[in-house]
């Protein structure tokens, strides 16, 4: 039995009402602030006469979504859906709109135009502070906000209270056991007592993924989890994410990356973005090719495959 299956079964056995990361992370959407301080409408209060649309089997449904900041379109007329059992890769160059897309999916940002449904709730007609605990989210911005003196265990454990590290919260032994189990599942159990500031880049990323899983989320969003890792660290993380992707009990997952080499085996779908617009999307087997990759990155590229891994080079 793989680590992901064990971790997910453990979470089912120990399920209890806990908060998650999003209430503590950047509160731009809830505060009425968009990127760069742009003001957005207060959409967090549900409208009594417009109940949320329930979309069976869809954890994300975006329709004609656009995000505009000043004269720039970060996303343009994007329509995209993620089902319960799907594992998506979002691939594109810097500035393609990948992180913006993920922040909308994390209920951290509202679109300028279009409609977004997350876990059956419509953004603008639901309380985002109740929605965010149902979503596990990791990003470089989150990593930069972790107090360096906090231990890896406490960073994972404190996800239950949506705070970054221990203060005066009370945790039961069952919570501590859960945190240690998840750190073990990510291969960093021996570092549980180490201060976050002393961990390597790869160790920090794995600890934050454990934190994202702590609350048993219904959806897992990973923003460039392998960025900055050396070859060994990348391959170890890809292998662990592959085990998670292949676990039928794992949450729907969306992973953002620049590199096809970072696509874990077991991921089923891909969305290719360029300049905020969709190039192609669908099953990886059908969509990912030398031609689509070249169009996505604006230059001639050759896509090669070895077993269940992808590699790319310039033509």
C-alpha positions, -999 to +999 in steps of 0.1 A: +000+000+000+015+034-010+020+063+013-008+083-002-034+055+004-022+052+040-023+089+046-058+092+031-071+063+051-056+078+082-074+110+075-107+093+071-103+075+104-094+107+122-117+131+104-127+160+126-138+196+118-107+216+112-100+249+093-075+251+065-050+274+050-070+298+031-085+318+060-049+327+070-033+333+036-036+364+015-070+379+021-073+400-010-106+386-022-123+388+012-109+422+019-121+436-014-086+439-028-074+424-060-038+421-073-018+453-070-045+467-046-072+469-072-106+472-056-131+444-062-168+443-051-176+427-018-190+394-030-186+373+001-222+376+014-246+351-001-277+364-019-309+349-005-327+349-038-299+332-057-289+298-042-256+284-053-257+262-084-249+226-076-227+209-103-224+172-098-189+158-099-173+192-106-149+207-081-141+236-104-162+252-131-151+284-147-171+300-175-158+329-197-135+340-169-114+371-174-091+389-150-080+425-159-055+446-140-050+481-155-044+476-192-034+439-189-055+409-193-042+382-169-069+358-181-092+361-211-125+343-216-113+311-200-138+282-196-124+252-177-137+224-154-122+199-130-140+167-120-137+149-087-114+122-099-092+143-122-056+154-117-047+184-138-014+200-148-015+237-158+014+244-180+027+276-195+055+302-196+060+330-171+032+354-172+008+330-189-018+334-161-012+301-143-009+315-107-039+338-113-059+309-124-049+289-093-057+318-069-092+320-083-095+282-078-084+287-042-110+314-037-082+339-031-093+361-060-125+370-078-125+372-116-132+405-134-157+388-157-173+354-160-186+330-133-167+306-111-181+276-092-159+259-066-170+228-048-206+236-058-205+272-046-205+303-068-179+329-061-196+361-052-226+343-038-209+324-009-187+332+020-152+326+009-140+322+045-162+291+047-152+279+013-114+282+017-111+256+045-123+230+020-093+237-003-056+227+003-033+253-013+005+257-014+025+285-031+057+304-029+039+333-013+028+311+015+063+297+020+076+332+024+052+339+052+062+309+074+080+320+106+115+305+104+115+296+141+085+274+138+090+236+137+079+216+107+055+197+129+038+229+142+036+244+106+015+213+096-004+211+129-015+247+129-033+243+096-062+231+118-066+267+132-057+284+099-027+300+116+010+299+107+027+282+137+018+275+173+006+302+197-021+294+223-041+269+204-049+235+220-042+204+200-051+168+209-026+139+205-047+127+175-038+160+157-001+156+165-002+120+152-019+132+120+007+158+114+035+134+120+019+108+097+016+133+069+052+145+073+062+108+071+041+103+040+061+132+024+094+117+035+103+143+061+092+126+094+128+129+108+126+167+104+094+172+124+112+190+152+135+210+130+129+247+126+114+256+092+142+281+086+168+254+087+151+231+061+162+229+025+140+242-002+127+207-010+121+199+026+101+231+031+079+223+001+071+188+013+063+202+048+039+227+032+022+200+011+017+180+043+001+212+058-022+215+028-034+179+033-038+183+071-074+193+069-085+165+045-093+190+017-118+183-011-094+199-036-056+202-036-039+231-054-001+231-059+016+262-073+050+252-088+058+227-060+091+216-077+104+252-084+139+257-070+146+220-063+178+202-074+174+171-096+173+147-067+147+168-048+126+172-079+125+135-086+117+126-050+088+151-050+075+139-084+075+103-072+055+112-040+030+133-060+026+105-084+017+081-055-009+107-043-023+111-078-028+074-082-046+071-049-084+069-057-091+084-022-070+115-028-086+148-035-089+163-070-055+180-077-043+209-098-006+213-102+010+244-119+044+241-135+066+255-163+082+222-171+069+190-186+096+171-167+077+179-135+045+162-145+040+133-121+028+100-135-008+096-127-019+131-137-047+128-162-053+162-178-035+192-189-044+229-195-020+248-217-020+286-213-004+314-232-009+351-225-039+344-203-057+324-229-062+287-234-041+270-261-055+235-255-069+214-227-080+178-221-065+144-215-027+145-214-025+117-240-046+137-264-034+173-258+003+173-250+024+172-281+054+189-298+029+211-317+008+222-287+039+228-266+055+249-293+024+270-295+023+274-258+058+286-254+061+305-287+091+286-301+098+253-318+100+225-292+102+187-294+083+167-268+097+133-260+084+106-237+101+079-218+078+055-201+053+077-181+075+108-180+078+137-204+109+157-216+112+187-239+140+204-258+143+231-284+139+220-320 
